[in-house]
Structure formats: structure tokens, C-alpha cells
Amino acid sequence: MPAYSLAAQHARKHIVKKFDFTSRAAGLTAVTGQTVKGLRKDMSVLVWAPALNADLYVLSCKVTAADTVDLVFYNSTGGGIDPGNIDYHFLAL
């Protein structure tokens, strides 16, 4: 059983939201604030994107205010990556 399935059994909420982020520059870390309805500041959140480009990583996700998260991305390649319009899964614990 995948680890996220086990966590989902104990989650308060599972939210799927589609984002279309701009290109991420080579070798850089970038913080992006996004609206995700249903999250509260007292929640811990796991995030994953099954279709995320290889070598582009979501390093962290923090609820900064009600319905708002900061996602930290890292592009480990030598060129820019445009992740496109894909689903991100948020699991609130």
C-alpha cells in the first residue's frame, strides 16, 4: 500500500486543485502562494503532483492563512521547466 494511502486514512481533508505555474528557472528555488479552499492555518499539509516534471520538486507546503498555501519548488536541472496545467493533491492532517 502506498504511503499516501495510509496517510489518507487519517487525513482531515483531501483536496485536488489544478494549477498552471509559470516556468521555473534552472537551479533555483521559488516560493509560490496559492489559494486552496478548505485549508486552515492549524493544519499540516502534504502535497504531491503525480504528473510533475522529472527534476522539478515540491520541497515544502505551508498553510500561511485560511485557504492559502506557500509551495516551495526546486528545479534541479540546467534549464527552465514549465510544469504546465496539472493536478496537485493536498492532504490535510
Secondary structure, 3 states (H helix, E strand, C coil): CCHHHHHHHCCCEEEEEEEEECCECCCCEEEEEEECCCCCCCCCEEEECCCCCCCEEEEEEEEEECCEEEEEEEECCCCCECCEEEEEEEEEC
